Amino acid sequence: MIPEAGQSGYITEQADGEASESPSLTYGIDWKKGRITGYVDGLEALKQAVDKALRTLRYEQLIYSSNYGTEWNLVLGQDRLLARPEIRRVVTEALLQDDRVEGVNQPEVSFNGENVSINVTARSRYGDIQIRKELNANG
C-alpha cells in the first residue's frame, strides 16, 4: 500500500480501517561533520526536525512547501522594537508546522550588539525541547 499524504503527515490505513500515523524514524544528521549518522526516532528526530526548520529559509528551496522554514530575511536588520515580535512570530510559526509539536512557549528574544539570541521551549508528545538559536542581526 502506498502512503497517502494528509494534513497531519503521512497516513497509512490499518487492516481495521483506522488511520495511524507513521513513525518519526529518519536519518540522523551530524551538522558538524556534515554527514548522515544512522537513524534517529522520537524526541531526537523531532529535535533534528526543529533545528532543520530553523536553519531553512522559507520559500528558498522548492522541495519544501511554502509553510516550511523561517523568514529570518524579513526581520533581521530591522528596528529592534519591530523585530522582537516578528522574530517571535517567525519562530512560533516554523515550529508549529510540525505535527509533533503540540505547543510553543513565548520565545524570549534578546539583542547583544549585532547578535540576536532566541530561547524557546517546544512541547511535544515526546517531551519538551529547549531551543537556543543565535543569529547575526544583519543577516
VOPAGU-2260 file (C-alpha; in pm, 1 decimal, decimal comma):
REM VOPAGU-2260
SITE   aa  ch    i         X         Y         Z
SITE  MET   A    0       0,0       0,0       0,0
SITE  ILE   A    1     127,2     347,1     -88,7
SITE  PRO   A    2     113,2     600,0     198,2
SITE  GLU   A    3    -115,6     895,0     143,3
SITE  ALA   A    4      -7,5    1246,6     241,3
SITE  GLY   A    5    -255,3    1417,7     469,5
SITE  GLN   A    6    -256,4    1739,9     668,8
SITE  SER   A    7    -105,5    1565,2     968,9
SITE  GLY   A    8     169,2    1385,2     776,3
SITE  TYR   A    9     177,5    1051,5     606,3
SITE  ILE   A   10    -111,7     823,8     686,7
SITE  THR   A   11    -136,0     450,7     638,9
SITE  GLU   A   12    -452,7     252,4     671,2
SITE  GLN   A   13    -463,6     -35,5     916,4
SITE  ALA   A   14    -648,5    -360,4     848,3
SITE  ASP   A   15    -944,9    -249,9    1062,2
SITE  GLY   A   16    -986,6      67,9     854,0
SITE  GLU   A   17    -844,0     306,4    1116,6
SITE  ALA   A   18    -578,3     557,7    1018,7
SITE  SER   A   19    -247,9     559,9    1203,3
SITE  GLU   A   20      47,9     794,3    1189,5
SITE  SER   A   21     380,2     673,7    1053,4
SITE  PRO   A   22     675,8     660,6    1292,6
SITE  SER   A   23     915,8     955,3    1304,7
SITE  LEU   A   24    1219,6     740,6    1220,6
SITE  THR   A   25    1455,5     939,8     999,5
SITE  TYR   A   26    1821,1     975,3     911,2
SITE  GLY   A   27    2041,0    1125,2    1181,5
SITE  ILE   A   28    2240,9    1431,7    1075,7
SITE  ASP   A   29    2576,3    1527,4    1225,3
SITE  TRP   A   30    2579,7    1901,1    1145,9
SITE  LYS   A   31    2944,4    1948,5    1248,6
SITE  LYS   A   32    3075,2    1673,6    1019,3
SITE  GLY   A   33    2809,9    1726,4     752,4
SITE  ARG   A   34    2724,2    1355,4     743,7
SITE  ILE   A   35    2437,6    1115,6     794,1
SITE  THR   A   36    2499,6     910,7    1109,2
SITE  GLY   A   37    2244,8     630,6    1122,2
SITE  TYR   A   38    1886,2     683,4    1232,2
SITE  VAL   A   39    1700,5     879,7    1499,3
SITE  ASP   A   40    1343,5     848,9    1622,6
SITE  GLY   A   41    1109,0    1010,5    1874,1
SITE  LEU   A   42    1242,0    1311,5    2063,0
SITE  GLU   A   43    1580,3    1307,0    1886,5
SITE  ALA   A   44    1411,4    1305,5    1544,4
SITE  LEU   A   45    1194,6    1598,5    1649,7
SITE  LYS   A   46    1494,8    1795,2    1781,1
SITE  GLN   A   47    1663,3    1744,3    1446,5
SITE  ALA   A   48    1348,7    1847,5    1254,7
SITE  VAL   A   49    1316,4    2165,5    1463,8
SITE  ASP   A   50    1682,1    2252,5    1409,1
SITE  LYS   A   51    1647,4    2193,5    1036,2
SITE  ALA   A   52    1331,5    2405,6    1009,6
SITE  LEU   A   53    1505,3    2696,0    1187,6
SITE  ARG   A   54    1805,5    2667,2     953,1
SITE  THR   A   55    1596,0    2671,6     635,3
SITE  LEU   A   56    1473,4    2995,3     480,7
SITE  ARG   A   57    1109,8    2979,0     378,2
SITE  TYR   A   58    1048,2    2978,9       0,0
SITE  GLU   A   59    1420,1    2925,9     -72,6
SITE  GLN   A   60    1409,1    2554,3    -156,7
SITE  LEU   A   61    1143,4    2429,6    -398,5
SITE  ILE   A   62    1147,1    2083,9    -239,3
SITE  TYR   A   63     973,3    2220,8      73,0
SITE  SER   A   64     618,0    2350,6      97,5
SITE  SER   A   65     562,1    2723,7     140,5
SITE  ASN   A   66     483,9    2655,2     509,5
SITE  TYR   A   67     829,9    2513,7     588,7
SITE  GLY   A   68    1119,8    2713,0     730,5
SITE  THR   A   69    1162,8    3060,9     869,0
SITE  GLU   A   70    1157,4    3414,2     733,7
SITE  TRP   A   71    1471,1    3548,6     901,1
SITE  ASN   A   72    1539,9    3767,2     597,9
SITE  LEU   A   73    1222,7    3971,1     670,7
SITE  VAL   A   74    1305,2    4051,3    1033,0
SITE  LEU   A   75    1681,2    4056,4    1080,4
SITE  GLY   A   76    1832,3    4401,7    1048,6
SITE  GLN   A   77    1501,1    4574,0    1126,0
SITE  ASP   A   78    1441,2    4811,4    1416,4
SITE  ARG   A   79    1459,7    4607,4    1738,0
SITE  LEU   A   80    1123,4    4729,3    1860,4
SITE  LEU   A   81     959,8    4588,9    1547,8
SITE  ALA   A   82    1189,3    4286,7    1508,9
SITE  ARG   A   83    1124,8    4133,6    1852,9
SITE  PRO   A   84     754,4    4042,3    1797,6
SITE  GLU   A   85     821,9    3939,4    1438,2
SITE  ILE   A   86    1103,6    3705,5    1546,5
SITE  ARG   A   87     864,6    3550,8    1799,1
SITE  ARG   A   88     604,8    3501,9    1524,5
SITE  VAL   A   89     855,8    3356,3    1277,3
SITE  VAL   A   90     990,8    3106,2    1530,5
SITE  THR   A   91     646,8    3003,0    1656,7
SITE  GLU   A   92     509,5    2954,7    1304,4
SITE  ALA   A   93     810,3    2748,6    1197,4
SITE  LEU   A   94     787,0    2517,3    1499,1
SITE  LEU   A   95     410,7    2466,0    1485,6
SITE  GLN   A   96     427,9    2340,3    1126,4
SITE  ASP   A   97     547,1    2004,4    1263,8
SITE  ASP   A   98     253,3    1791,7    1381,5
SITE  ARG   A   99     462,2    1651,3    1664,5
SITE  VAL   A  100     493,1    1996,0    1824,4
SITE  GLU   A  101     187,7    2048,9    2044,9
SITE  GLY   A  102     271,4    2398,4    2165,5
SITE  VAL   A  103     540,4    2664,5    2186,1
SITE  ASN   A  104     613,3    2883,5    2488,1
SITE  GLN   A  105     656,6    3254,5    2419,8
SITE  PRO   A  106    1007,0    3286,0    2266,1
SITE  GLU   A  107    1248,2    3507,7    2458,5
SITE  VAL   A  108    1436,0    3738,7    2223,1
SITE  SER   A  109    1738,5    3939,5    2334,0
SITE  PHE   A  110    1982,3    4159,0    2147,0
SITE  ASN   A  111    2353,7    4190,7    2216,8
SITE  GLY   A  112    2519,0    4428,2    1973,2
SITE  GLU   A  113    2454,9    4287,3    1626,6
SITE  ASN   A  114    2356,0    3943,8    1759,4
SITE  VAL   A  115    2009,2    3810,7    1836,6
SITE  SER   A  116    1953,8    3529,7    2089,2
SITE  ILE   A  117    1631,9    3330,6    2088,8
SITE  ASN   A  118    1529,6    3092,7    2366,7
SITE  VAL   A  119    1209,9    2892,0    2337,1
SITE  THR   A  120    1057,1    2569,1    2463,2
SITE  ALA   A  121     855,6    2348,5    2230,0
SITE  ARG   A  122     615,4    2099,3    2386,6
SITE  SER   A  123     564,2    1767,8    2211,2
SITE  ARG   A  124     419,7    1425,3    2273,9
SITE  TYR   A  125     777,6    1304,7    2330,2
SITE  GLY   A  126     866,0    1571,3    2586,4
SITE  ASP   A  127     983,4    1931,2    2593,2
SITE  ILE   A  128    1264,8    2064,6    2376,2
SITE  GLN   A  129    1474,9    2362,8    2483,1
SITE  ILE   A  130    1585,9    2556,4    2176,1
SITE  ARG   A  131    1853,7    2823,6    2170,5
SITE  LYS   A  132    1934,3    2999,1    1844,0
SITE  GLU   A  133    2181,5    3280,5    1786,8
SITE  LEU   A  134    2183,9    3489,7    1473,1
SITE  ASN   A  135    2358,5    3798,4    1343,6
SITE  ALA   A  136    2108,4    4086,0    1328,1
SITE  ASN   A  137    2243,9    4195,3     989,8
SITE  GLY   A  138    2159,7    3862,0     831,8
